[in-house]
Amino acid sequence: MNKKTLSEIISCLPFICILAIVAMLPFRYSDWQRVALYAMAVAYPLDYIVNRRWQQWHWDSRKALFAAFILFSLMTPLWQLIDPLKTGLYQETVNAFAPFFFVGIAGILGMTDKIRMDYVAWVMLSMSAGIVCFLMVETGWQITDMQQWAQRFTENRIAFVNSHMVFNLYLNIAIVLGVMVLFETKHHWGVKTLTSFLMLPSVFALLITEGRTGMLTLFISFFLLIAYYVVRSRHWWLLAVLALFSVSGSAFLLHNDRIREITQTTNPRIYQWRECIGMITDRPLIGYGVCSARKEYVSRVLANEELRHLYIEPEVQQIPEFRQDGEIKYEMMHPHNAMLESWTRYGLLGIVLCMGCLLGPMCMRLGKYQIYLTLCALAFLIQAMFESFGNNLQPLFLVSVTLLFYSAHLAEVTPSAPAHP
């Protein structure tokens, strides 16, 4: 094996590691994911050094987003310097925000030019289809009532995969990437047909999910995609397709039990957000710090009798793990809104950086990839309105997709540097 061949192999290793990480994103963190991340930690600098990628480095205004990723990740240790309280939440937050830091570094320094977004799409669609088909087999078809069958499907998903927030976000991103393969690549029609079939299990799972956010994201994504193709192609007959989709989608949502619950019951999140807004009003500029913000939030929530009745006590009754030695484990409580939580933690600078990280991918100008990155970032943003950063809203989803799209765009617009002998 000559040096040129070895150099080419090494240049592919980071992308192979990314594919492995992407394949395991829908599952709970495990040793397999840890190994993939360790492999990436070795493969990336190896490729960067062996293939002398620093020689191709140049500043790009789009890299400012990766700088925002890094700064946002550093907010936690910086605020801890003035936070008098330190609990286990500090280390959990550092771990949850680590992808912002490491992907930020990779984005600024540059990635391998071997990134192929169609490969990413096929990996995610294959994993999604495999998981959904496994859950369908595990659920069986003995239950004839569809609502009961969907409930059993959900129970299996909880047991074998992850929360609906994590899984539904994965499915929505996989679908967006699948549409990208259909409309932005020149693959044979057979390959595109297979890609279409791989998307169907993801759509099915999102239509029966108990997660309202994931279901709404699916309809919003398809609506925006159809509208985008109407404008881009100027095939105005597609407006009829858009109108038909809007009517049928609205009818489906209006008749969905989970959506109807929003109008029939008071969502506990409203009370949670009000407590956060009260905290922000009291300390809008500097915030409280990670640990002190959670302590203040918990104390306010416990003093709110309506919220306690609607959320805390029912949750504790349903999930025994939230009660220990006769006392409620209040670690379960969090604001369920990444933006509000960032503001309570880090103050004004924190919310500015948070919104920069969430909205920045939508403004990167990546040519044909931009609409798809925008939809992936939008899916994450919608979920961030109803979930806090952590296990159920993993930053790795947002930063990895952003890095992949950016690197793929650069690989197409920048000629590859010759391998060094």
Buried (B, 14 or more C-beta within 10 A) or exposed (E): EEEEEEBEEBBEBBBBBBBBBBBBBBBEBEEEBEEBBEBBEEBBEBBBEBBEBEEBEEEBEBBBBBBBBBBBBBBBEEBBEEBEBEEEBBEBBBEBBBBBBBBBBBBBBBBBBBBBBBBBBBBBBEBBBEBBEBBBEBBEEEBEEEEEBBBBBBEBBEEEBBBBBBBBBBBBBBBBBBBBBBBBBEEEEEBBEBBBEBBBBBBBBBBBBBBBBBBBBBBBBBBBBBBBBBEEEEEEEBEEEBEEBBEEBEEEBEEBEEBEEEEEEEBBBEBBBBBBBEBBEEBEEEBBBBBBBBBBBBEBBBEBEEBBEBBBEEBBEEEEEBBEEEEBEBEBBBBBBBBBBBBBBBBBBBBBBBBBBBBBBBBBEBEEBBBBBBBBBBBBBBBBBBBBBBBBBBBBBBBBBBBBBBBBBBBBEEEEEEBEE
